[in-house]
Amino acid sequence: MEKFCEDIGVEPENIIMLVLAWHLDAVNMGFFTKDEWLRGMTVLQCDCTERLQSKLDHLRSELNDSVVFKNIYRYAFDFARDKDQRSLDMDTAKSMLALLLGRTWPLFPVFHQFLEQSKYKGMNKDQWYNVLEFSRTINTDLSNYDEDGAWPVLLDEFVEWQKTWSAS
């Protein structure tokens, strides 16, 4: 995988690799099977490294489409999860959230800090999906957060922690 990334001029941790994995419908992080590769490259209409390089800007631009981004975000949960676990371990969840939301969600640094000090050891799929929804719908000042809404407890605790933290 490192050699491939070097060949196309992309760091392995670059979000473009997640977008590519999504297009290939890759099951495991860190490598692509021959079948995933052939099927994905056919769909992308790439028959060589140069052609794939020429598509990188297009792949990156797909992140600007909210529907495509949501699909990639949801895909990332199962892609990054240990297959024998139902949840993402918290370190992996924080890394993936940083990759996906770190540049676009103004509250991400605070949310990351909350996760760092929280009791949570992992993040389940419901929490994962709701973090994206929260990042898209709740104002940075949390003024439109409804305590009686159907948010996971993790997000209720984040809001409570943030209000306490910002008041001190």
Rosetta constraint file for C-alpha pairs under 8 A:
AtomPair CA 1 CA 5 HARMONIC 6.14 0.50
AtomPair CA 1 CA 12 HARMONIC 7.62 0.50
AtomPair CA 1 CA 30 HARMONIC 6.51 0.50
AtomPair CA 1 CA 31 HARMONIC 6.00 0.50
AtomPair CA 2 CA 6 HARMONIC 6.10 0.50
AtomPair CA 2 CA 12 HARMONIC 6.63 0.50
AtomPair CA 3 CA 7 HARMONIC 6.08 0.50
AtomPair CA 4 CA 8 HARMONIC 6.40 0.50
AtomPair CA 5 CA 9 HARMONIC 5.88 0.50
AtomPair CA 5 CA 10 HARMONIC 5.05 0.50
AtomPair CA 5 CA 11 HARMONIC 5.98 0.50
AtomPair CA 5 CA 12 HARMONIC 5.98 0.50
AtomPair CA 6 CA 10 HARMONIC 6.19 0.50
AtomPair CA 6 CA 11 HARMONIC 7.18 0.50
AtomPair CA 7 CA 49 HARMONIC 7.33 0.50
AtomPair CA 8 CA 49 HARMONIC 6.50 0.50
AtomPair CA 8 CA 50 HARMONIC 7.60 0.50
AtomPair CA 8 CA 52 HARMONIC 7.54 0.50
AtomPair CA 8 CA 53 HARMONIC 5.68 0.50
AtomPair CA 9 CA 53 HARMONIC 7.93 0.50
AtomPair CA 10 CA 14 HARMONIC 6.62 0.50
AtomPair CA 10 CA 16 HARMONIC 7.83 0.50
AtomPair CA 10 CA 17 HARMONIC 7.86 0.50
AtomPair CA 12 CA 17 HARMONIC 6.50 0.50
AtomPair CA 13 CA 17 HARMONIC 7.11 0.50
AtomPair CA 14 CA 18 HARMONIC 7.52 0.50
AtomPair CA 14 CA 99 HARMONIC 7.80 0.50
AtomPair CA 15 CA 19 HARMONIC 6.51 0.50
AtomPair CA 15 CA 99 HARMONIC 6.25 0.50
AtomPair CA 15 CA 100 HARMONIC 7.26 0.50
AtomPair CA 16 CA 20 HARMONIC 6.12 0.50
AtomPair CA 16 CA 56 HARMONIC 7.28 0.50
AtomPair CA 16 CA 59 HARMONIC 6.78 0.50
AtomPair CA 16 CA 60 HARMONIC 5.98 0.50
AtomPair CA 17 CA 21 HARMONIC 6.05 0.50
AtomPair CA 18 CA 22 HARMONIC 6.13 0.50
AtomPair CA 18 CA 72 HARMONIC 7.73 0.50
AtomPair CA 18 CA 76 HARMONIC 7.45 0.50
AtomPair CA 19 CA 23 HARMONIC 6.33 0.50
AtomPair CA 19 CA 59 HARMONIC 6.59 0.50
AtomPair CA 19 CA 60 HARMONIC 7.50 0.50
AtomPair CA 19 CA 72 HARMONIC 6.72 0.50
AtomPair CA 20 CA 24 HARMONIC 6.21 0.50
AtomPair CA 20 CA 59 HARMONIC 7.33 0.50
AtomPair CA 21 CA 25 HARMONIC 5.90 0.50
AtomPair CA 21 CA 26 HARMONIC 5.21 0.50
AtomPair CA 21 CA 32 HARMONIC 7.81 0.50
AtomPair CA 22 CA 26 HARMONIC 6.37 0.50
AtomPair CA 22 CA 72 HARMONIC 6.37 0.50
AtomPair CA 22 CA 75 HARMONIC 6.84 0.50
AtomPair CA 23 CA 40 HARMONIC 5.89 0.50
AtomPair CA 23 CA 43 HARMONIC 8.00 0.50
AtomPair CA 23 CA 44 HARMONIC 7.79 0.50
AtomPair CA 24 CA 32 HARMONIC 7.97 0.50
AtomPair CA 24 CA 36 HARMONIC 5.34 0.50
AtomPair CA 24 CA 37 HARMONIC 6.16 0.50
AtomPair CA 24 CA 39 HARMONIC 6.75 0.50
AtomPair CA 24 CA 40 HARMONIC 4.11 0.50
AtomPair CA 24 CA 41 HARMONIC 7.32 0.50
AtomPair CA 25 CA 36 HARMONIC 6.53 0.50
AtomPair CA 25 CA 40 HARMONIC 7.31 0.50
AtomPair CA 26 CA 32 HARMONIC 6.08 0.50
AtomPair CA 26 CA 33 HARMONIC 7.58 0.50
AtomPair CA 26 CA 36 HARMONIC 6.00 0.50
AtomPair CA 26 CA 79 HARMONIC 7.42 0.50
AtomPair CA 27 CA 32 HARMONIC 7.97 0.50
AtomPair CA 27 CA 78 HARMONIC 7.93 0.50
AtomPair CA 27 CA 79 HARMONIC 5.86 0.50
AtomPair CA 28 CA 32 HARMONIC 7.32 0.50
AtomPair CA 28 CA 79 HARMONIC 5.85 0.50
AtomPair CA 28 CA 80 HARMONIC 7.43 0.50
AtomPair CA 29 CA 79 HARMONIC 6.10 0.50
AtomPair CA 29 CA 80 HARMONIC 6.19 0.50
AtomPair CA 32 CA 36 HARMONIC 6.03 0.50
AtomPair CA 32 CA 37 HARMONIC 6.06 0.50
AtomPair CA 33 CA 37 HARMONIC 6.08 0.50
AtomPair CA 34 CA 38 HARMONIC 6.08 0.50
AtomPair CA 35 CA 39 HARMONIC 5.97 0.50
AtomPair CA 36 CA 40 HARMONIC 5.86 0.50
AtomPair CA 37 CA 41 HARMONIC 5.89 0.50
AtomPair CA 38 CA 42 HARMONIC 6.07 0.50
AtomPair CA 39 CA 43 HARMONIC 6.34 0.50
AtomPair CA 40 CA 44 HARMONIC 6.11 0.50
AtomPair CA 41 CA 45 HARMONIC 5.76 0.50
AtomPair CA 41 CA 46 HARMONIC 5.06 0.50
AtomPair CA 41 CA 47 HARMONIC 6.76 0.50
AtomPair CA 42 CA 46 HARMONIC 6.26 0.50
AtomPair CA 42 CA 47 HARMONIC 7.56 0.50
AtomPair CA 46 CA 51 HARMONIC 5.42 0.50
AtomPair CA 46 CA 52 HARMONIC 5.63 0.50
AtomPair CA 47 CA 51 HARMONIC 6.72 0.50
AtomPair CA 47 CA 52 HARMONIC 7.80 0.50
AtomPair CA 48 CA 52 HARMONIC 6.50 0.50
AtomPair CA 49 CA 53 HARMONIC 6.12 0.50
AtomPair CA 50 CA 54 HARMONIC 6.23 0.50
AtomPair CA 51 CA 55 HARMONIC 6.53 0.50
AtomPair CA 52 CA 56 HARMONIC 6.57 0.50
AtomPair CA 55 CA 59 HARMONIC 6.22 0.50
AtomPair CA 56 CA 60 HARMONIC 6.10 0.50
AtomPair CA 57 CA 61 HARMONIC 6.08 0.50
AtomPair CA 58 CA 62 HARMONIC 6.46 0.50
AtomPair CA 59 CA 63 HARMONIC 7.49 0.50
AtomPair CA 60 CA 64 HARMONIC 7.94 0.50
AtomPair CA 61 CA 65 HARMONIC 7.61 0.50
AtomPair CA 62 CA 68 HARMONIC 6.42 0.50
AtomPair CA 62 CA 69 HARMONIC 7.05 0.50
AtomPair CA 63 CA 68 HARMONIC 6.56 0.50
AtomPair CA 63 CA 69 HARMONIC 4.99 0.50
AtomPair CA 64 CA 68 HARMONIC 7.92 0.50
AtomPair CA 64 CA 69 HARMONIC 6.90 0.50
AtomPair CA 65 CA 69 HARMONIC 5.96 0.50
AtomPair CA 66 CA 70 HARMONIC 6.05 0.50
AtomPair CA 67 CA 71 HARMONIC 6.35 0.50
AtomPair CA 68 CA 72 HARMONIC 6.23 0.50
AtomPair CA 69 CA 73 HARMONIC 5.96 0.50
AtomPair CA 70 CA 74 HARMONIC 6.11 0.50
AtomPair CA 70 CA 132 HARMONIC 7.89 0.50
AtomPair CA 71 CA 75 HARMONIC 6.05 0.50
AtomPair CA 72 CA 76 HARMONIC 6.09 0.50
AtomPair CA 73 CA 77 HARMONIC 7.08 0.50
AtomPair CA 73 CA 100 HARMONIC 7.01 0.50
AtomPair CA 73 CA 132 HARMONIC 7.95 0.50
AtomPair CA 74 CA 78 HARMONIC 7.61 0.50
AtomPair CA 74 CA 129 HARMONIC 6.71 0.50
AtomPair CA 75 CA 79 HARMONIC 6.15 0.50
AtomPair CA 76 CA 80 HARMONIC 5.84 0.50
AtomPair CA 76 CA 96 HARMONIC 7.54 0.50
AtomPair CA 77 CA 81 HARMONIC 6.04 0.50
AtomPair CA 77 CA 88 HARMONIC 7.12 0.50
AtomPair CA 77 CA 125 HARMONIC 6.99 0.50
AtomPair CA 77 CA 128 HARMONIC 7.29 0.50
AtomPair CA 78 CA 83 HARMONIC 7.81 0.50
AtomPair CA 80 CA 88 HARMONIC 7.21 0.50
AtomPair CA 80 CA 92 HARMONIC 7.18 0.50
AtomPair CA 80 CA 96 HARMONIC 7.85 0.50
AtomPair CA 81 CA 85 HARMONIC 6.83 0.50
AtomPair CA 81 CA 86 HARMONIC 7.61 0.50
AtomPair CA 81 CA 87 HARMONIC 6.63 0.50
AtomPair CA 81 CA 88 HARMONIC 5.04 0.50
AtomPair CA 81 CA 89 HARMONIC 7.58 0.50
AtomPair CA 81 CA 92 HARMONIC 7.94 0.50
AtomPair CA 82 CA 86 HARMONIC 7.98 0.50
AtomPair CA 82 CA 88 HARMONIC 7.17 0.50
AtomPair CA 86 CA 124 HARMONIC 6.77 0.50
AtomPair CA 86 CA 125 HARMONIC 7.88 0.50
AtomPair CA 87 CA 122 HARMONIC 5.98 0.50
AtomPair CA 87 CA 123 HARMONIC 5.38 0.50
AtomPair CA 87 CA 124 HARMONIC 4.38 0.50
AtomPair CA 87 CA 125 HARMONIC 6.58 0.50
AtomPair CA 88 CA 92 HARMONIC 6.31 0.50
AtomPair CA 88 CA 93 HARMONIC 5.73 0.50
AtomPair CA 88 CA 122 HARMONIC 5.34 0.50
AtomPair CA 88 CA 123 HARMONIC 5.21 0.50
AtomPair CA 88 CA 124 HARMONIC 6.36 0.50
AtomPair CA 89 CA 93 HARMONIC 6.16 0.50
AtomPair CA 89 CA 121 HARMONIC 6.15 0.50
AtomPair CA 89 CA 122 HARMONIC 4.19 0.50
AtomPair CA 89 CA 123 HARMONIC 6.47 0.50
AtomPair CA 90 CA 94 HARMONIC 6.01 0.50
AtomPair CA 90 CA 115 HARMONIC 7.94 0.50
AtomPair CA 90 CA 120 HARMONIC 7.14 0.50
AtomPair CA 90 CA 121 HARMONIC 5.27 0.50
AtomPair CA 90 CA 122 HARMONIC 4.27 0.50
AtomPair CA 90 CA 123 HARMONIC 6.22 0.50
AtomPair CA 91 CA 95 HARMONIC 6.25 0.50
AtomPair CA 91 CA 122 HARMONIC 7.93 0.50
AtomPair CA 92 CA 96 HARMONIC 6.07 0.50
AtomPair CA 93 CA 97 HARMONIC 5.95 0.50
AtomPair CA 93 CA 122 HARMONIC 7.33 0.50
AtomPair CA 93 CA 123 HARMONIC 6.67 0.50
AtomPair CA 94 CA 98 HARMONIC 6.02 0.50
AtomPair CA 94 CA 112 HARMONIC 6.72 0.50
AtomPair CA 94 CA 115 HARMONIC 7.70 0.50
AtomPair CA 95 CA 99 HARMONIC 6.26 0.50
AtomPair CA 96 CA 100 HARMONIC 6.10 0.50
AtomPair CA 97 CA 101 HARMONIC 5.43 0.50
AtomPair CA 97 CA 102 HARMONIC 6.60 0.50
AtomPair CA 98 CA 102 HARMONIC 4.23 0.50
AtomPair CA 98 CA 103 HARMONIC 7.70 0.50
AtomPair CA 98 CA 108 HARMONIC 7.58 0.50
AtomPair CA 99 CA 103 HARMONIC 7.89 0.50
AtomPair CA 101 CA 105 HARMONIC 5.46 0.50
AtomPair CA 101 CA 108 HARMONIC 6.76 0.50
AtomPair CA 102 CA 106 HARMONIC 7.93 0.50
AtomPair CA 102 CA 108 HARMONIC 5.76 0.50
AtomPair CA 102 CA 109 HARMONIC 7.33 0.50
AtomPair CA 105 CA 135 HARMONIC 6.14 0.50
AtomPair CA 105 CA 136 HARMONIC 7.99 0.50
AtomPair CA 106 CA 140 HARMONIC 6.80 0.50
AtomPair CA 107 CA 111 HARMONIC 6.09 0.50
AtomPair CA 107 CA 135 HARMONIC 7.75 0.50
AtomPair CA 107 CA 140 HARMONIC 6.25 0.50
AtomPair CA 108 CA 112 HARMONIC 5.90 0.50
AtomPair CA 109 CA 113 HARMONIC 6.20 0.50
AtomPair CA 110 CA 114 HARMONIC 6.19 0.50
AtomPair CA 110 CA 162 HARMONIC 7.58 0.50
AtomPair CA 111 CA 115 HARMONIC 6.25 0.50
AtomPair CA 111 CA 158 HARMONIC 6.99 0.50
AtomPair CA 112 CA 116 HARMONIC 6.18 0.50
AtomPair CA 113 CA 117 HARMONIC 6.57 0.50
AtomPair CA 114 CA 118 HARMONIC 5.97 0.50
AtomPair CA 114 CA 158 HARMONIC 6.46 0.50
AtomPair CA 114 CA 161 HARMONIC 7.35 0.50
AtomPair CA 114 CA 162 HARMONIC 7.89 0.50
AtomPair CA 115 CA 119 HARMONIC 7.99 0.50
AtomPair CA 115 CA 120 HARMONIC 7.24 0.50
AtomPair CA 123 CA 127 HARMONIC 6.09 0.50
AtomPair CA 123 CA 128 HARMONIC 6.38 0.50
AtomPair CA 124 CA 128 HARMONIC 6.15 0.50
AtomPair CA 125 CA 129 HARMONIC 6.06 0.50
AtomPair CA 126 CA 130 HARMONIC 6.11 0.50
AtomPair CA 126 CA 152 HARMONIC 7.57 0.50
AtomPair CA 127 CA 131 HARMONIC 6.15 0.50
AtomPair CA 127 CA 152 HARMONIC 6.10 0.50
AtomPair CA 127 CA 154 HARMONIC 7.16 0.50
AtomPair CA 128 CA 132 HARMONIC 7.03 0.50
AtomPair CA 129 CA 133 HARMONIC 6.73 0.50
AtomPair CA 130 CA 134 HARMONIC 5.90 0.50
AtomPair CA 130 CA 151 HARMONIC 7.05 0.50
AtomPair CA 130 CA 152 HARMONIC 7.37 0.50
AtomPair CA 131 CA 135 HARMONIC 6.06 0.50
AtomPair CA 131 CA 155 HARMONIC 7.55 0.50
AtomPair CA 132 CA 136 HARMONIC 6.28 0.50
AtomPair CA 133 CA 137 HARMONIC 6.12 0.50
AtomPair CA 134 CA 138 HARMONIC 5.46 0.50
AtomPair CA 138 CA 142 HARMONIC 5.93 0.50
AtomPair CA 138 CA 143 HARMONIC 7.66 0.50
AtomPair CA 138 CA 144 HARMONIC 6.00 0.50
AtomPair CA 138 CA 145 HARMONIC 6.04 0.50
AtomPair CA 139 CA 143 HARMONIC 6.19 0.50
AtomPair CA 139 CA 144 HARMONIC 6.20 0.50
AtomPair CA 139 CA 145 HARMONIC 7.66 0.50
AtomPair CA 142 CA 159 HARMONIC 7.39 0.50
AtomPair CA 145 CA 149 HARMONIC 7.91 0.50
AtomPair CA 147 CA 156 HARMONIC 7.02 0.50
AtomPair CA 151 CA 155 HARMONIC 6.26 0.50
AtomPair CA 151 CA 156 HARMONIC 6.69 0.50
AtomPair CA 152 CA 156 HARMONIC 6.61 0.50
AtomPair CA 153 CA 157 HARMONIC 6.01 0.50
AtomPair CA 154 CA 158 HARMONIC 6.20 0.50
AtomPair CA 155 CA 159 HARMONIC 6.20 0.50
AtomPair CA 156 CA 160 HARMONIC 6.28 0.50
AtomPair CA 157 CA 161 HARMONIC 5.92 0.50
AtomPair CA 158 CA 162 HARMONIC 5.95 0.50
AtomPair CA 159 CA 163 HARMONIC 6.11 0.50
AtomPair CA 160 CA 164 HARMONIC 6.23 0.50
AtomPair CA 161 CA 165 HARMONIC 5.86 0.50
AtomPair CA 162 CA 166 HARMONIC 5.89 0.50
AtomPair CA 163 CA 167 HARMONIC 6.05 0.50
AtomPair CA 164 CA 168 HARMONIC 6.49 0.50
